[in-house]
Amino acid sequence: MRDTVTQGGLTAWLRAFAAAVARDREELTDLDAAIGDADHGSNMDRGMQAVVGKLGGLSPDEAGVGVGALLKTVGMTLVSTVGGAAGPLYGSLFLDMGKAAGEDAELTVAQWATAVEAGVRGVQARGKAELGDKTMIDALAPAAEALSAAAACGLSLADALRRTAEAAAQGMKATTPLVARKGRASYLGERSAGHQDPGATSSWLLMQAAAEALASDAPPDRPRT
Ligand SMILES: [Mg+2]
């Protein structure tokens, strides 16, 4: 296990997230069918398959870039391949994480926490959602807060990522009784209560995948020649 976030760790994380989305694609779609337009599973799966394809197709120059550039590539890929609101929102998450991460080859836990905080602020700026609106922010904001607290306590990367995923899970579960105030689900008013939010669910999957894979010391994908 590594105590820094590297390109190899990022690649392992993104692959784990793509696998989780593919595995839970029907569940995400069912959640979205209850309070939205039943496309969240297929949208996220399409986007993450495109990201995995990008990871395998990086040129030697691109494969040598820093953590920030890789995150920005992920963000741009999601913006251009994921439909609905999720594309711009997940795109903002990764683009703003990438900007904050800069061009270092690896990030400390504290630097990673700063990048995640910036990404979550980017999602909030894009979607104008607050905590409790029954959106992905309900998983992401507590996750970012837990990560920053873990970094401030000097926890290892693996422990910090575990706490982050736990906070995301709690936030996701807390969306069930809420009445949606943003996004398509808000058109349902009171009828949106009693359903877990699909965006918060995919955001939990993202943080859970980080806990599983981001601290791994997998080498980055071999560039194609
Ligand atoms: Mg939808």
Residues whose N, C-alpha, C, O or C-beta is under 5 A from the ligand:
A	BS01	MG	D32 G36 D37 A38 D39 H40 G84
